[in-house]
């Protein structure tokens, strides 16, 4: 279980867009400092307007922070008075990916292998049940009022009848060799259930609750990379399409009939959706216009009078997960957080924070010269930020933004894991896993002087693999370490990861090999002043690689005397100082690599779990754990 730091709600400062704040540094001893929470804001994972037992309009919000989906927030739509109701099971870092407000005014979700019901009338959680793993991707309500949920990653099906309090777990009903997303679920009026499957290959599954059996609807030749869709019509039937809008099906009583695209589908109104569910209609006729967890404000419109009421509400948060940290040209530590996607900057001299809304999720961050770059999810985008110039919110294809949007390279790169600022001062190389359902990620080469890009697909590199780590070698070469992991929901096809050497001029691989049999990913690489490359494989195997002779000189199992290394979508396990020292971030502490003996020398146990790196600035190594920023004073470096 991830280590969670307690954050007193009254001590947490809230950053409005673009505002500065200060926080007191906490000395943890042994050279470690705690600098605070980068983004002390939660993310909604489903919001609905409804009514409570006193007939008052209320807003229900699933709250998500670094702990997972930790509570349901209930806000009075007249006064803004709010109360949190902790979920009645451990969130375990998981969170809602779908929810439903039933016709009986109960709010349901399903995550971390628990199905749960909240009643706004009594303002209590009224039902929960453990299930086959793990979290729902789609929910629906049938004509008898039974709630259905279908779960990632292996199509588990559960049902709950709120009238009889009967819960059924049907287990796993559809098999694939990749994680399945079930983004739409529908039931016909005969009781059959249908759900979509993606993303490696679209499918519609028909499930018969009476026999607890399932069958596929889409023939193999019609399945595409992507996901299918199903929707319930008021006529009692369900209509589905295979993901490209070309092949449609009429679904009823478990049978399917291929049909032309319907001119119109009169969808049965069911208040459900993915994690972005935002239901705005109160039973009173009023409308929820906004509900913003960042500013802690919401607005409610009364269509009868034309008046809009602006309200303030409160909630507690332990903050959003930090994705990565790097030293910026202005002497600050910068990066991005996930859910909500925010930019943060910490000034260690003034102990001041800046927190802003930013363009999506900054997975990988790096400095090159007087600029700061971010490679992000989704779409595999690249941004260029000038810290010396005013911040201008990023918009695609809009000049003058700061950070400036340079481009995106989906689906070849969708979730970046590495952004290499080449020492030539001009080239940036972006790498990562591909789009949902795809296997094999490419490399993006960005030329700053020419403002041009070259994308090399995985088929021209290591087919069916993606690049996880990169370092620049002498003589215009780069060394890369791959991963066998596919894009989210994709099919893993390669058996083992490899190291490779690529010529920057030709963009061609000159050498590659599965250096360590069975390894699935090369977590991070670092080239030292002695010309050797230090690397980590699968977060637990340290090795020394001589790039000239292309051979491993030494290797160590880190789990025997140390621990696994820090890890994130942009891990930054190795941290180098201006003097050339090489440090490593482990989950349990910080070490230094002896450049003469190529051995790891332990420096200090960390008082907190080290989840991600990491950069060096003015004698300190900065790192993150969940939503918190920490640092360590390196002996003799300052």
C-alpha positions in Angstrom: 0.0 0.0 0.0 1.3 3.5 -0.8 2.4 5.6 2.1 -0.1 8.4 2.7 1.0 11.5 4.5 -1.7 13.1 6.7 -2.6 16.6 5.6 -4.7 18.7 8.0 -7.6 20.2 6.1 -7.3 23.5 7.9 -3.6 23.8 7.0 -4.0 23.1 3.3 -3.8 26.2 1.1 -6.0 26.4 -1.9 -4.5 27.7 -5.1 -6.8 29.6 -7.4 -5.7 29.7 -11.1 -2.3 31.5 -11.4 -2.1 32.6 -7.7 1.0 32.2 -5.5 1.0 30.7 -2.1 3.6 30.0 0.7 4.0 27.0 2.8 6.2 26.3 5.8 9.0 23.8 5.1 9.0 20.8 7.5 12.3 19.4 8.6 12.0 15.6 8.6 15.5 15.0 9.9 18.5 13.2 8.3 18.7 15.9 5.6 15.2 15.5 4.4 12.7 18.3 4.0 8.9 18.3 3.2 7.9 21.2 1.0 4.2 20.6 0.9 1.4 19.6 -1.5 1.9 20.6 -5.2 -1.8 20.7 -6.1 -4.1 20.6 -3.0 -7.2 20.0 -5.2 -9.3 16.9 -5.8 -10.9 15.8 -9.1 -14.6 14.9 -9.6 -15.3 11.4 -10.9 -19.0 11.9 -11.4 -21.3 14.7 -10.5 -25.1 14.7 -10.3 -27.9 17.2 -9.4 -30.6 15.6 -7.4 -32.8 16.1 -4.2 -32.4 15.0 -0.6 -34.9 13.7 1.9 -36.0 17.3 2.9 -36.8 18.1 -0.7 -33.7 20.3 -1.0 -31.7 20.4 -4.2 -28.2 18.9 -3.6 -25.2 18.1 -5.7 -23.4 14.8 -5.3 -19.7 14.6 -6.3 -17.4 11.6 -6.2 -14.1 12.9 -4.9 -10.7 11.6 -6.1 -7.2 12.6 -4.9 -3.9 10.8 -4.5 -5.6 8.2 -2.2 -8.2 7.3 -4.8 -11.9 7.8 -4.7 -12.0 8.6 -1.0 -15.5 10.2 -0.4 -18.8 11.4 -1.8 -19.3 15.2 -1.4 -22.9 16.4 -0.9 -23.5 20.1 -1.5 -26.6 22.1 -0.7 -27.6 23.9 -3.9 -29.2 26.7 -1.9 -26.6 27.5 0.7 -23.3 25.8 -0.5 -23.1 23.9 2.8 -21.3 20.7 2.2 -20.4 17.4 3.9 -18.2 14.6 2.9 -19.2 10.9 3.3 -16.1 8.7 3.2 -16.6 5.6 1.0 -17.3 2.6 3.2 -14.4 0.6 1.9 -10.6 1.2 1.3 -10.2 3.2 -2.0 -6.8 1.5 -2.6 -5.7 4.2 -5.1 -8.6 3.2 -7.3 -11.6 5.5 -8.2 -14.9 5.6 -10.1 -14.7 5.2 -13.9 -18.5 5.2 -14.2 -21.5 5.9 -12.0 -25.3 6.0 -12.2 -28.1 7.9 -10.6 -31.0 5.5 -10.6 -34.7 6.2 -11.2 -35.2 5.7 -7.5 -32.7 8.5 -6.7 -29.9 6.3 -5.5 -26.3 7.0 -6.6 -24.1 4.0 -7.5 -20.5 3.3 -8.4 -18.1 0.3 -8.4 -14.3 0.4 -7.9 -11.5 -1.3 -6.0 -13.7 -4.4 -6.3 -16.6 -2.9 -4.3 -20.0 -2.1 -5.5 -21.7 0.7 -3.4 -25.0 2.6 -3.1 -25.5 6.0 -1.7 -29.0 7.3 -0.7 -29.2 11.2 -0.9 -32.5 11.0 1.0 -30.9 9.6 4.1 -27.5 10.9 3.2 -25.8 7.6 3.9 -24.2 4.7 2.1 -26.9 2.1 2.3 -25.2 -0.9 0.5 -21.8 -2.2 -0.4 -20.5 -5.6 -1.6 -17.1 -7.0 -2.5 -16.9 -8.2 -6.1 -14.8 -9.9 -8.7 -12.0 -7.4 -9.6 -12.0 -4.5 -10.3 -13.7 -1.3 -11.4 -16.8 -0.6 -13.5 -16.3 1.0 -16.9 -20.1 1.1 -17.6 -23.3 0.9 -15.7 -27.0 0.8 -16.5 -30.5 0.3 -15.0 -32.9 -2.3 -16.5 -36.7 -2.0 -16.7 -37.2 -3.7 -13.4 -34.9 -1.1 -11.6 -32.0 -3.6 -11.3 -28.5 -1.9 -11.5 -25.9 -3.5 -13.7 -22.1 -3.0 -13.7 -19.5 -4.4 -16.0 -15.9 -4.2 -14.9 -12.3 -3.7 -16.2 -10.1 -5.6 -16.9 -11.8 -9.0 -17.6 -15.5 -8.2 -18.0 -16.9 -9.1 -14.6 -20.7 -8.6 -14.4 -22.6 -7.8 -11.2 -26.3 -6.8 -10.6 -28.1 -5.3 -7.6 -31.8 -5.2 -7.1 -32.5 -2.3 -4.6 -36.1 -3.5 -4.0 -35.1 -6.9 -2.7 -31.5 -6.0 -1.7 -30.3 -8.9 -3.9 -26.8 -8.8 -5.1 -25.4 -11.2 -7.8 -21.8 -11.5 -8.9 -21.7 -13.5 -12.1 -17.9 -13.4 -12.3 -15.9 -13.0 -15.5 -18.0 -13.6 -18.6 -15.8 -12.6 -21.6 -12.2 -13.5 -22.2 -9.4 -11.6 -24.1 -5.6 -11.6 -23.7 -5.7 -7.9 -23.1 -7.4 -5.6 -20.5 -10.9 -4.8 -21.6 -12.8 -1.5 -21.4 -16.6 -1.7 -21.3 -17.6 1.9 -21.9 -21.3 1.4 -22.6 -23.9 -1.1 -21.1 -27.6 -1.5 -21.9 -30.4 -3.9 -21.2 -33.3 -4.7 -23.4 -36.9 -5.0 -22.1 -36.6 -8.8 -22.0 -33.8 -8.7 -19.4 -30.8 -9.4 -21.7 -27.7 -7.3 -21.0 -25.3 -6.0 -23.7 -22.0 -4.3 -23.2 -19.3 -2.9 -25.4 -15.7 -4.1 -25.3 -12.5 -2.3 -26.4 -9.8 -1.2 -27.2 -7.6 -3.7 -28.9 -10.5 -5.2 -30.9 -14.1 -3.9 -30.7 -16.8 -6.4 -29.6 -20.4 -6.4 -28.3 -21.2 -9.1 -25.7 -24.7 -10.3 -25.0 -25.3 -11.7 -21.5 -28.2 -13.8 -20.4 -28.8 -13.4 -16.6 -31.0 -16.5 -16.5 -28.3 -18.8 -17.6 -25.3 -16.6 -16.7 -23.9 -17.2 -20.2 -22.5 -14.7 -22.7 -21.9 -14.7 -26.4 -20.1 -12.4 -28.9 -22.1 -10.4 -31.4 -19.4 -9.0 -33.8 -17.7 -11.4 -36.2 -13.9 -11.5 -36.1 -13.6 -9.8 -39.6 -15.6 -6.8 -38.4 -13.7 -6.1 -35.2 -11.5 -3.0 -35.3 -9.0 -1.3 -33.0 -11.2 0.8 -30.8 -14.4 0.2 -28.9 -18.0 -0.6 -29.8 -21.1 1.2 -28.5 -24.5 0.0 -27.3 -27.6 2.2 -26.5 -31.1 1.3 -25.2 -34.0 2.6 -27.3 -37.4 3.4 -25.8 -38.8 0.7 -28.0 -37.3 -1.9 -25.7 -34.5 -2.9 -28.1 -30.8 -2.2 -27.9 -28.8 -0.8 -30.9 -25.0 -1.2 -31.2 -22.2 -0.5 -33.6 -18.8 -1.9 -33.9 -16.7 1.3 -33.4 -16.4 2.8 -36.9 -20.1 3.6 -37.4 -20.2 1.3 -40.5 -21.8 -1.9 -39.1 -24.9 -1.6 -36.9 -26.9 -4.2 -35.0 -30.4 -4.5 -33.6 -30.1 -6.5 -30.4 -33.1 -8.2 -28.7 -33.5 -11.3 -26.5 -29.9 -12.2 -27.1 -30.2 -12.2 -30.9 -28.6 -9.8 -33.3 -29.6 -8.5 -36.7 -27.3 -6.4 -38.9 -29.1 -3.3 -40.0 -28.4 0.0 -41.8 -27.4 2.9 -39.5 -30.6 4.0 -37.8 -31.9 7.4 -38.8 -32.7 8.1 -35.2 -32.3 6.3 -31.8 -34.8 7.4 -29.2 -32.6 6.6 -26.3 -34.1 5.7 -23.0 -33.1 8.4 -20.4 -30.7 6.8 -17.9 -28.4 9.1 -15.9 -25.1 7.3 -16.3 -21.8 7.9 -18.0 -18.0 7.5 -17.5 -16.0 9.4 -14.9 -16.9 12.7 -16.5 -20.6 12.3 -15.7 -22.1 15.7 -15.1 -25.9 15.6 -14.7 -27.2 19.2 -14.4 -31.1 19.0 -14.0 -32.5 19.2 -10.5 -35.9 17.7 -9.9 -37.1 21.2 -9.0 -36.3 22.4 -12.5 -33.2 24.4 -11.6 -30.0 23.8 -13.5 -26.5 23.2 -12.2 -24.4 25.4 -14.4 -20.9 24.8 -12.9 -19.3 22.9 -10.0 -15.6 23.6 -9.8 -13.5 21.8 -7.3 -10.5 24.1 -8.1 -12.2 27.3 -7.0 -14.7 25.5 -4.7 -17.5 27.3 -6.3 -20.7 26.4 -8.1 -23.6 28.2 -9.9 -27.2 27.2 -10.0 -29.7 28.7 -12.5 -33.4 29.1 -11.9 -35.0 29.1 -15.4 -38.3 30.4 -14.1 -36.8 33.6 -12.8 -33.6 33.8 -15.0 -31.5 34.3 -11.9 -28.2 32.5 -11.2 -26.9 31.9 -7.7 -23.2 31.6 -7.1 -22.2 29.6 -4.1 -19.0 28.6 -2.3 -18.4 25.2 -0.8 -15.6 23.4 1.0 -14.1 19.9 1.0 -10.9 18.3 2.2 -8.2 17.0 -0.1 -4.8 15.4 0.1 -4.0 16.6 -3.4 -3.4 15.3 -6.9 -0.6 12.9 -7.8 2.6 14.5 -9.0 3.7 13.1 -12.4 7.2 14.4 -12.6 9.7 17.0 -11.3 12.5 18.9 -13.0 14.5 22.0 -12.3 13.5 24.9 -14.5 15.7 27.6 -16.0 14.3 30.2 -13.4 15.6 28.2 -10.4 12.3 26.6 -9.5 11.2 23.0 -9.4 8.4 22.4 -11.8 6.1 19.7 -13.1 2.5 18.6 -13.5 -0.1 16.7 -11.6 -2.7 14.2 -12.6 -6.5 14.5 -11.9 -6.7 17.4 -11.9 -4.1 18.2 -14.6 -2.3 21.2 -13.1 1.1 22.9 -13.5 3.1 23.6 -10.4 6.2 25.6 -9.6 8.1 25.6 -6.3 10.7 28.2 -5.4 13.0 26.8 -2.8 14.5 30.3 -2.0 11.2 32.0 -1.2 9.3 28.8 -0.3 6.6 30.0 -2.7 4.3 27.8 -4.8 2.6 28.7 -8.1 -0.2 26.4 -9.3 -2.0 26.8 -12.6 -4.5 25.0 -14.9 -2.4 23.6 -17.7 -2.7 21.7 -21.0 -3.6 18.1 -20.0 -1.2 15.8 -18.1 2.5 16.6 -18.1 4.0 13.0 -18.0 7.6 13.9 -18.7 9.4 17.2 -18.0 12.9 18.4 -18.8 15.0 21.5 -19.2 17.0 22.4 -22.3 18.8 25.8 -22.2 16.5 28.6 -21.2 13.3 26.6 -21.9 11.3 23.9 -20.1 9.6 21.2 -22.1 6.7 18.8 -21.3 5.6 15.7 -23.1 2.1 14.7 -22.1 -0.9 12.5 -22.1 -3.2 12.2 -24.0 -2.2 12.4 -27.6 1.5 12.4 -27.0 1.9 16.2 -27.2 5.0 18.3 -26.7 5.0 21.8 -25.1 7.7 24.5 -24.8 7.6 26.9 -21.9 9.6 30.0 -21.4 9.7 30.8 -17.7 11.0 34.3 -18.3 7.9 35.3 -20.3 4.3 35.7 -19.1 2.1 32.6 -18.8 -0.4 32.4 -21.7 -2.7 29.4 -21.5 -1.9 26.8 -24.1 -4.2 26.3 -27.1 -3.6 24.1 -30.1 -2.4 25.9 -33.2 -2.5 29.3 -31.5 0.7 31.4 -31.7 1.8 33.3 -28.7 0.9 30.8 -26.1 3.3 30.1 -23.3 3.6 27.1 -22.9 3.5 26.7 -26.7 1.9 23.7 -28.2 4.5 22.1 -30.6 2.4 19.2 -31.8 1.0 15.8 -30.9 1.7 12.4 -32.4 -1.2 10.1 -31.6 -1.6 7.1 -31.8 2.1 6.4 -32.3 2.8 8.1 -29.0 -0.1 8.7 -26.6 1.3 8.2 -23.1 4.9 9.6 -23.0 7.4 7.9 -20.7 10.6 9.7 -21.8 11.6 13.1 -23.0 15.3 13.5 -23.8 16.8 16.9 -24.1 19.8 16.1 -26.3 23.1 17.8 -25.2 23.3 19.4 -28.7 20.9 22.0 -27.3 18.6 21.7 -30.2 17.1 18.2 -30.4 14.3 16.8 -28.2 13.2 13.1 -28.4 9.8 12.1 -27.1 9.0 8.4 -26.5 6.2 6.4 -24.9 3.4 3.9 -25.3 0.8 4.3 -28.1 -2.9 5.0 -28.1 -5.6 2.9 -26.5 -5.7 -0.6 -27.9 -2.5 -0.2 -29.9 0.8 -2.0 -29.5 4.2 -0.5 -30.2 5.2 3.2 -29.7 7.3 5.4 -31.9 10.0 8.0 -31.4 9.4 11.7 -32.1 12.4 13.9 -33.0 11.9 17.7 -32.6 14.3 20.2 -34.1 14.0 23.4 -32.2 15.9 25.5 -34.7 13.9 24.3 -37.7 10.7 23.8 -35.8 10.2 20.5 -37.5 9.5 17.0 -36.4 10.3 13.5 -37.6 8.2 10.6 -36.3 9.7 7.1 -36.5 7.1 4.3 -36.0 7.7 1.2 -33.9 7.8 -0.9 -37.1 11.0 0.9 -38.0 12.4 0.4 -34.5 11.5 -2.6 -32.4 8.2 -3.9 -33.7 5.4 -4.2 -31.1 7.5 -2.5 -28.4 7.8 1.1 -27.1 10.7 3.1 -25.8 10.8 3.6 -22.0 14.3 5.2 -21.5 16.9 7.1 -23.5 20.4 8.6 -23.2 22.6 10.4 -25.6 25.8 8.7 -26.6 28.9 10.3 -28.3 29.2 10.4 -32.1 25.5 11.2 -32.7 24.0 8.0 -31.3 21.4 7.4 -28.7 20.9 4.3 -26.5 17.3 3.3 -25.9 15.6 0.8 -23.6 12.3 -0.6 -24.6 9.2 -1.9 -22.8 6.9 -4.7 -23.9 3.9 -3.0 -22.5 1.2 -2.0 -25.0 -0.9 1.1 -25.0 -3.7 1.2 -22.4 -6.1 -1.7 -23.1 -3.7 -3.0 -25.7 -2.4 -6.5 -26.4 1.1 -7.3 -25.2 2.9 -9.1 -28.0 6.7 -9.0 -27.5 8.2 -11.5 -25.0 11.1 -9.4 -23.7 12.4 -5.8 -23.8 15.6 -4.8 -25.5 18.4 -2.2 -25.5 19.2 -0.6 -28.8 21.5 2.0 -30.4 20.1 4.4 -33.0 21.9 6.8 -35.3 20.5 10.3 -34.9 21.3 11.3 -38.5 19.6 8.3 -40.2 17.1 7.6 -37.4 18.0 3.9 -38.0 18.8 1.3 -35.4 22.4 0.0 -35.6 22.2 -2.6 -32.9 19.7 -4.1 -30.6 19.5 -7.1 -28.2 17.5 -8.6 -25.4 20.4 -8.0 -23.1 18.7 -9.6 -20.1 16.4 -12.5 -20.9 12.9 -12.0 -19.5 13.1 -8.3 -18.7 9.9 -6.5 -19.6 11.1 -2.9 -19.4 14.3 -0.7 -19.0 13.1 1.7 -16.4 15.8 4.4 -16.7 19.2 5.0 -18.2 22.0 7.4 -17.3 25.3 8.1 -19.0 28.1 9.2 -16.7 31.3 11.2 -17.1 33.3 8.0 -17.3 31.5 7.1 -20.6 29.6 4.2 -19.0 25.8 3.9 -19.0 24.1 3.0 -15.8 20.6 1.4 -16.1 17.8 -0.1 -14.2 15.6 -2.9 -15.6 12.1 -3.7 -14.3 12.8 -1.4 -11.3 14.9 -4.0 -9.6 18.0 -4.8 -11.7 20.9 -2.4 -11.8 23.5 -2.8 -14.6 26.6 -1.1 -16.1 26.7 -1.0 -19.9 29.7 -0.2 -22.0 28.1 1.3 -25.2 31.3 1.1 -27.3 31.7 -2.6 -26.9 27.9 -3.1 -26.4 28.2 -5.3 -23.4 27.2 -5.4 -19.8 30.1 -5.1 -17.3 28.2 -5.6 -14.1 24.7 -6.2 -12.8 23.1 -6.3 -9.3 19.8 -7.5 -8.0 18.6 -4.4 -6.2 16.0 -6.2 -4.1 18.6 -8.1 -2.1 20.3 -5.1 -0.4 18.3 -2.1 -1.4 14.7 -1.9 -2.7 13.0 -1.3 -6.0 13.6 2.0 -7.6 11.2 4.9 -7.9 8.9 4.6 -10.9 6.4 6.8 -12.8 5.4 7.4 -16.4 8.5 9.6 -16.5 10.5 8.0 -13.7 13.8 10.0 -13.4 15.4 7.4 -11.2 18.9 8.7 -11.9 19.8 12.2 -10.8 23.0 13.9 -11.8 24.7 16.9 -10.2 26.6 19.6 -12.1 29.8 18.0 -10.7 29.0 14.8 -12.5 27.9 12.7 -9.4 25.2 10.1 -10.2 22.5 9.5 -7.6 19.7 7.0 -7.6 16.2 7.2 -6.1 14.9 4.0 -4.4 11.5 3.6 -2.8 13.3 3.4 0.6 16.0 5.9 0.2 18.8 7.6 -1.8 22.1 6.2 -3.0 25.1 7.3 -5.1 26.9 5.4 -7.8 30.6 5.1 -7.3 32.0 6.0 -10.8 35.3 4.2 -10.1 34.0 0.9 -8.8 30.5 1.1 -10.4 29.0 0.1 -7.2 26.0 1.6 -5.3 26.7 3.4 -2.1 23.7 4.0 0.2 23.4 7.5 1.4 20.2 7.7 3.5 17.0 6.0 4.4 14.1 8.2 3.5 11.4 8.9 6.1 8.8 8.7 3.3 8.2 6.4 0.4 10.0 7.8 -2.7 7.5 7.3 -5.6 9.1 9.4 -8.4 12.0 11.6 -9.4 13.5 13.7 -9.4 16.1 16.4 -10.0 19.1 18.2 -8.5 19.1 21.8 -7.6 21.6 23.7 -5.4 22.8 20.8 -3.3 19.5 19.1 -2.9 17.7 16.2 -4.7 14.0 16.7 -5.1 11.5 13.9 -5.4 7.8 13.2 -4.9 5.5 10.9 -3.1 1.8 11.0 -4.1 0.9 14.7 -3.9 3.9 15.8 -1.8 7.2 17.4 -2.8 10.3 16.5 -0.8 14.1 17.0 -0.9 17.3 15.7 0.4 20.5 17.5 1.2 23.4 15.8 -0.5 26.5 15.7 1.7 29.4 17.7 0.3 27.6 18.7 -2.9 26.4 22.2 -2.2 
